[in-house]
Amino acid sequence: MQLRIATHDDQRMAVIQEAARQFRKDHPGVAIVLEFAPDRKTMRRQLSEGNGPDIVEWEGANMGQCLDGGLLSDLSDLIARDGIDMGDYYPSVNEAVHSDRRIGAIPVMADTLGVYYNQDHFDQAGLSYPRENWTWEEFVDAAERLTLRDERGDIRRYGVFASFGYMIYVEPVVWNCGGAFLSEDGTKLDGYLNSEATIEGVRRYLRLIDKGLSPRMEVGRDSWIDCFIHGNMSMYIDANWAIRPMKAEQREKFGVAGFPRDPGKPNLFEVYGYGISPTCPDRELAWAFLRKLTSPGGEIGKLWSVLKLAVSRTAAEQSGQAADALYAPFLRELRSARLSAYQWPNMIPAFHFRDTFRTMVHAEDVEQVLQAAARRTPTLPDFDPVRFEWW
């Protein structure tokens, strides 16, 4: 008996290796073949042709397309049979793995956006720390009051760094304005990416740069997070992954707030998990390993939480994230977050996020940039399991 498992990430491979080591203790006759995925196009072709790995890595691509395209199989019968409590997962995470009552993957970790802030800077400015449900207007007001200029008007310290280079940082602001990058069914850009609400959301984000509250260009040899750590900016928009490299003294110095938005508006998140290939020859054996790999409790669950954000209440408690002042705000965001337009794989080739954003940062007219991007591909191509970008 043999199981094939592949990943393209060395950190995830280390977790998979530990799960395989533990699995072999109870299944000594099973050969577990761990492999780094070849180039992504080859990996997708293998899956679509039925000769891919038995355990499939999933990174938040639209679940309906993954199931209908033959890349993942429905696990709902096994989950129901074995009494897996999907309600333990945070609502946004649970919703992401469902499609028409089918469940295509078991989630293991997530990322979502928040705002890191320097508590000393807030104290010096006489500002209260951000409340849990602060608005975009409150966030901008704090950035204005935290920005320091010298007698000539040159900026000595920015109020915020508005991460740029990818449109995912802009998308929650667009949602907050009532816009969207594309239609809910993932088929149309025109009328969504170039709508008035979307244009206003992008302009609202870019005003942080235009008003001098956030830097526009590179800031030197340091990374953006280094500049925040060194006190060159007071707030920093980023995901939970920025916590992991922090030293103890930095963790004491900084706080985290949820992404600023109006009540009822979603934040953005990404989720990662594992499923079973539809052509796996021994589904029961694959399911047994999948349970070992994805169980929220125990050592493997803690290892996933070391890499990223916990996806279930059990994992959050056992990993210590639920009681951690920096991680807890990110976990709260998973109550009402939403998957990005990135979840629709056929959108990626049509709308080059990084190129479009970089153009907008320097453009005089944001609307023209978005109109051009939308009209290049008003209707997105049909889903192709070989071509689509799911990593």
GUDRENNU-971307 format. One line per field, with one value per residue (C-alpha): x, y, z; residue in three letters. Coordinates in steps of 0.2 Angstrom, whole numbers. Example, Ala and Ser with C-alpha at 12.3 -4.5 7.8 and 13.67 -1.06 7.14 Angstrom:
<zatis>
east <- [62 / 68]
north <- [-22 / -5]
up <- [39 / 36]
code <- [Ala / Ser]
</zatis>
This chain:
<zatis>
east <- [0 / 6 / 1 / 8 / 8 / 16 / 19 / 28 / 33 / 47 / 39 / 24 / 34 / 42 / 24 / 19 / 35 / 30 / 13 / 19 / 31 / 17 / 6 / 18 / 18 / 0 / 1 / 18 / 14 / 10 / 23 / 21 / 29 / 33 / 38 / 40 / 28 / 36 / 32 / 14 / 8 / 14 / 6 / -10 / -9 / -5 / -21 / -32 / -26 / -28 / -10 / -7 / -4 / -17 / -17 / -20 / -14 / -27 / -24 / -41 / -45 / -64 / -70 / -84 / -72 / -59 / -73 / -81 / -64 / -59 / -45 / -53 / -66 / -81 / -77 / -94 / -99 / -82 / -84 / -102 / -98 / -84 / -92 / -79 / -85 / -84 / -92 / -76 / -68 / -71 / -86 / -76 / -65 / -79 / -88 / -73 / -71 / -90 / -99 / -117 / -116 / -100 / -83 / -67 / -54 / -50 / -42 / -26 / -21 / -25 / -20 / -29 / -26 / -24 / -15 / 0 / 3 / 17 / 9 / 23 / 18 / 0 / 4 / 15 / 1 / -12 / -22 / -32 / -27 / -38 / -54 / -60 / -72 / -64 / -69 / -58 / -61 / -54 / -39 / -35 / -38 / -25 / -13 / -14 / -11 / 4 / 13 / 27 / 35 / 49 / 49 / 51 / 36 / 47 / 41 / 50 / 39 / 24 / 8 / 5 / 13 / -1 / 6 / 6 / 12 / -4 / -22 / -27 / -23 / -35 / -49 / -57 / -57 / -66 / -79 / -81 / -86 / -99 / -88 / -80 / -66 / -78 / -95 / -100 / -99 / -81 / -85 / -85 / -73 / -82 / -95 / -86 / -68 / -72 / -88 / -89 / -89 / -73 / -65 / -69 / -62 / -45 / -44 / -48 / -33 / -21 / -25 / -15 / 0 / -6 / -8 / 9 / 3 / 11 / 27 / 25 / 42 / 56 / 63 / 80 / 89 / 76 / 60 / 44 / 42 / 59 / 55 / 40 / 50 / 63 / 50 / 49 / 31 / 17 / 5 / 8 / -5 / -1 / -6 / -3 / 13 / 22 / 21 / 32 / 49 / 46 / 57 / 50 / 53 / 44 / 29 / 28 / 29 / 17 / -2 / -14 / -31 / -43 / -44 / -53 / -70 / -89 / -100 / -105 / -92 / -79 / -61 / -51 / -43 / -34 / -35 / -25 / -29 / -28 / -40 / -41 / -39 / -54 / -43 / -35 / -35 / -37 / -49 / -50 / -31 / -30 / -44 / -35 / -19 / -29 / -36 / -19 / -12 / -27 / -33 / -34 / -29 / -12 / 6 / 2 / -11 / 1 / 14 / 2 / -2 / 17 / 17 / 1 / -15 / -26 / -42 / -52 / -56 / -47 / -31 / -32 / -33 / -20 / -7 / -9 / -15 / -32 / -23 / -10 / -13 / -6 / -14 / -31 / -37 / -33 / -43 / -58 / -57 / -60 / -78 / -83 / -69 / -71 / -60 / -52 / -55 / -39 / -51 / -56 / -41 / -47 / -46 / -28 / -21 / -34 / -31 / -12 / -14 / 4 / 6 / -11 / -8 / 9 / 2 / -11 / 1 / 9 / -6 / -15 / -32 / -36 / -52 / -43 / -32 / -46 / -57 / -43 / -40 / -58 / -60 / -45 / -55 / -73 / -79 / -66 / -62 / -69 / -61 / -46 / -39 / -22 / -20 / -27 / -16 / -21 / -4]
north <- [0 / 17 / 35 / 50 / 67 / 82 / 101 / 115 / 123 / 117 / 122 / 113 / 98 / 97 / 96 / 83 / 73 / 73 / 68 / 54 / 48 / 47 / 38 / 25 / 19 / 14 / 9 / 0 / -8 / 8 / 17 / 36 / 44 / 63 / 73 / 91 / 96 / 98 / 115 / 120 / 117 / 99 / 96 / 103 / 92 / 77 / 80 / 83 / 67 / 56 / 53 / 66 / 63 / 55 / 69 / 86 / 103 / 116 / 135 / 143 / 142 / 142 / 125 / 123 / 124 / 112 / 99 / 101 / 101 / 85 / 91 / 87 / 74 / 77 / 72 / 76 / 57 / 53 / 69 / 64 / 46 / 50 / 64 / 78 / 94 / 107 / 119 / 120 / 129 / 148 / 153 / 160 / 145 / 133 / 142 / 142 / 123 / 120 / 121 / 115 / 104 / 96 / 98 / 97 / 100 / 100 / 117 / 118 / 136 / 154 / 172 / 188 / 206 / 218 / 234 / 233 / 249 / 256 / 259 / 271 / 282 / 282 / 286 / 301 / 308 / 306 / 293 / 279 / 262 / 256 / 248 / 231 / 238 / 254 / 262 / 268 / 286 / 283 / 274 / 288 / 301 / 291 / 291 / 309 / 313 / 301 / 308 / 319 / 333 / 344 / 363 / 362 / 351 / 335 / 319 / 312 / 298 / 291 / 288 / 271 / 260 / 255 / 239 / 239 / 228 / 217 / 221 / 210 / 225 / 236 / 224 / 226 / 244 / 242 / 230 / 244 / 256 / 243 / 238 / 222 / 217 / 205 / 197 / 184 / 170 / 175 / 178 / 196 / 211 / 224 / 233 / 227 / 231 / 248 / 252 / 269 / 260 / 250 / 266 / 275 / 261 / 261 / 280 / 280 / 268 / 278 / 294 / 287 / 289 / 305 / 314 / 309 / 297 / 282 / 281 / 279 / 272 / 261 / 267 / 260 / 244 / 238 / 229 / 238 / 228 / 233 / 251 / 249 / 240 / 254 / 267 / 275 / 273 / 271 / 258 / 244 / 235 / 217 / 199 / 188 / 181 / 197 / 191 / 176 / 184 / 197 / 197 / 197 / 216 / 220 / 209 / 220 / 236 / 233 / 230 / 223 / 229 / 222 / 229 / 246 / 245 / 249 / 237 / 222 / 224 / 209 / 208 / 197 / 180 / 166 / 148 / 132 / 114 / 96 / 85 / 68 / 66 / 59 / 46 / 40 / 21 / 19 / 32 / 25 / 25 / 42 / 48 / 40 / 50 / 66 / 65 / 63 / 78 / 90 / 86 / 102 / 94 / 87 / 90 / 92 / 105 / 115 / 114 / 121 / 135 / 139 / 142 / 153 / 157 / 143 / 139 / 131 / 136 / 120 / 124 / 142 / 136 / 122 / 133 / 147 / 159 / 162 / 170 / 179 / 198 / 199 / 183 / 185 / 200 / 191 / 176 / 187 / 193 / 175 / 176 / 187 / 187 / 184 / 175 / 187 / 188 / 177 / 162 / 162 / 155 / 160 / 178 / 179 / 179 / 192 / 204 / 206 / 213 / 218 / 227 / 236 / 242 / 249 / 258 / 266 / 271 / 283 / 286 / 303 / 295 / 278 / 277 / 275 / 261 / 251 / 254 / 248 / 233 / 228 / 230 / 219 / 204 / 209 / 191 / 179 / 162 / 146 / 136 / 126 / 114 / 113 / 132 / 139 / 147 / 140 / 143]
up <- [0 / -4 / -2 / -12 / -4 / -13 / -8 / -16 / 1 / 12 / 29 / 25 / 20 / 37 / 45 / 32 / 36 / 55 / 51 / 40 / 54 / 67 / 54 / 50 / 69 / 67 / 48 / 47 / 30 / 21 / 11 / 11 / -3 / 0 / -14 / -19 / -32 / -49 / -58 / -55 / -72 / -72 / -55 / -61 / -77 / -67 / -56 / -71 / -80 / -64 / -60 / -47 / -28 / -17 / -4 / -13 / -6 / -8 / -6 / -6 / -24 / -27 / -20 / -32 / -47 / -38 / -35 / -52 / -61 / -54 / -43 / -26 / -20 / -9 / 9 / 16 / 18 / 28 / 39 / 43 / 46 / 58 / 67 / 62 / 70 / 56 / 68 / 77 / 63 / 62 / 51 / 36 / 36 / 36 / 23 / 11 / 11 / 7 / -10 / -13 / 3 / -3 / 7 / -3 / 10 / 28 / 33 / 43 / 43 / 37 / 35 / 37 / 37 / 52 / 58 / 69 / 79 / 90 / 107 / 112 / 97 / 102 / 120 / 114 / 103 / 117 / 106 / 113 / 106 / 92 / 97 / 91 / 78 / 72 / 55 / 41 / 45 / 63 / 56 / 44 / 58 / 68 / 54 / 52 / 70 / 71 / 55 / 60 / 50 / 53 / 52 / 33 / 31 / 27 / 34 / 49 / 53 / 43 / 52 / 43 / 30 / 17 / 10 / -9 / -23 / -22 / -24 / -9 / 3 / -6 / -8 / 10 / 7 / -9 / -1 / 13 / -1 / -8 / -23 / -29 / -41 / -50 / -50 / -36 / -49 / -54 / -72 / -75 / -72 / -82 / -71 / -55 / -56 / -65 / -55 / -46 / -29 / -33 / -40 / -24 / -13 / -22 / -22 / -3 / 0 / -12 / -2 / 12 / 0 / -9 / 8 / 14 / 28 / 20 / 10 / -9 / -14 / -7 / 10 / 9 / 13 / 27 / 23 / 27 / 43 / 48 / 46 / 57 / 70 / 70 / 73 / 56 / 54 / 68 / 60 / 48 / 37 / 35 / 39 / 54 / 47 / 53 / 71 / 69 / 67 / 81 / 96 / 114 / 116 / 100 / 105 / 121 / 111 / 97 / 97 / 84 / 78 / 65 / 48 / 49 / 41 / 43 / 54 / 44 / 31 / 28 / 30 / 18 / 22 / 14 / 19 / 16 / 18 / 11 / 2 / -7 / -26 / -35 / -43 / -26 / -27 / -8 / -1 / 16 / 18 / 12 / 24 / 38 / 34 / 31 / 48 / 55 / 45 / 48 / 66 / 75 / 92 / 96 / 90 / 71 / 74 / 84 / 70 / 58 / 70 / 71 / 52 / 51 / 59 / 68 / 58 / 73 / 91 / 96 / 87 / 93 / 111 / 111 / 101 / 113 / 99 / 107 / 123 / 113 / 112 / 95 / 87 / 95 / 85 / 69 / 75 / 78 / 60 / 54 / 61 / 46 / 33 / 15 / 2 / -11 / -29 / -30 / -26 / -44 / -53 / -70 / -65 / -61 / -80 / -84 / -71 / -66 / -48 / -45 / -62 / -60 / -43 / -47 / -62 / -51 / -37 / -50 / -61 / -62 / -65 / -56 / -65 / -82 / -76 / -69 / -84 / -95 / -84 / -84 / -103 / -107 / -102 / -98 / -97 / -89 / -98 / -93 / -79 / -85 / -72 / -81 / -84 / -68 / -55 / -38 / -30]
code <- [Met / Gln / Leu / Arg / Ile / Ala / Thr / His / Asp / Asp / Gln / Arg / Met / Ala / Val / Ile / Gln / Glu / Ala / Ala / Arg / Gln / Phe / Arg / Lys / Asp / His / Pro / Gly / Val / Ala / Ile / Val / Leu / Glu / Phe / Ala / Pro / Asp / Arg / Lys / Thr / Met / Arg / Arg / Gln / Leu / Ser / Glu / Gly / Asn / Gly / Pro / Asp / Ile / Val / Glu / Trp / Glu / Gly / Ala / Asn / Met / Gly / Gln / Cys / Leu / Asp / Gly / Gly / Leu / Leu / Ser / Asp / Leu / Ser / Asp / Leu / Ile / Ala / Arg / Asp / Gly / Ile / Asp / Met / Gly / Asp / Tyr / Tyr / Pro / Ser / Val / Asn / Glu / Ala / Val / His / Ser / Asp / Arg / Arg / Ile / Gly / Ala / Ile / Pro / Val / Met / Ala / Asp / Thr / Leu / Gly / Val / Tyr / Tyr / Asn / Gln / Asp / His / Phe / Asp / Gln / Ala / Gly / Leu / Ser / Tyr / Pro / Arg / Glu / Asn / Trp / Thr / Trp / Glu / Glu / Phe / Val / Asp / Ala / Ala / Glu / Arg / Leu / Thr / Leu / Arg / Asp / Glu / Arg / Gly / Asp / Ile / Arg / Arg / Tyr / Gly / Val / Phe / Ala / Ser / Phe / Gly / Tyr / Met / Ile / Tyr / Val / Glu / Pro / Val / Val / Trp / Asn / Cys / Gly / Gly / Ala / Phe / Leu / Ser / Glu / Asp / Gly / Thr / Lys / Leu / Asp / Gly / Tyr / Leu / Asn / Ser / Glu / Ala / Thr / Ile / Glu / Gly / Val / Arg / Arg / Tyr / Leu / Arg / Leu / Ile / Asp / Lys / Gly / Leu / Ser / Pro / Arg / Met / Glu / Val / Gly / Arg / Asp / Ser / Trp / Ile / Asp / Cys / Phe / Ile / His / Gly / Asn / Met / Ser / Met / Tyr / Ile / Asp / Ala / Asn / Trp / Ala / Ile / Arg / Pro / Met / Lys / Ala / Glu / Gln / Arg / Glu / Lys / Phe / Gly / Val / Ala / Gly / Phe / Pro / Arg / Asp / Pro / Gly / Lys / Pro / Asn / Leu / Phe / Glu / Val / Tyr / Gly / Tyr / Gly / Ile / Ser / Pro / Thr / Cys / Pro / Asp / Arg / Glu / Leu / Ala / Trp / Ala / Phe / Leu / Arg / Lys / Leu / Thr / Ser / Pro / Gly / Gly / Glu / Ile / Gly / Lys / Leu / Trp / Ser / Val / Leu / Lys / Leu / Ala / Val / Ser / Arg / Thr / Ala / Ala / Glu / Gln / Ser / Gly / Gln / Ala / Ala / Asp / Ala / Leu / Tyr / Ala / Pro / Phe / Leu / Arg / Glu / Leu / Arg / Ser / Ala / Arg / Leu / Ser / Ala / Tyr / Gln / Trp / Pro / Asn / Met / Ile / Pro / Ala / Phe / His / Phe / Arg / Asp / Thr / Phe / Arg / Thr / Met / Val / His / Ala / Glu / Asp / Val / Glu / Gln / Val / Leu / Gln / Ala / Ala / Ala / Arg / Arg / Thr / Pro / Thr / Leu / Pro / Asp / Phe / Asp / Pro / Val / Arg / Phe / Glu / Trp / Trp]
</zatis>
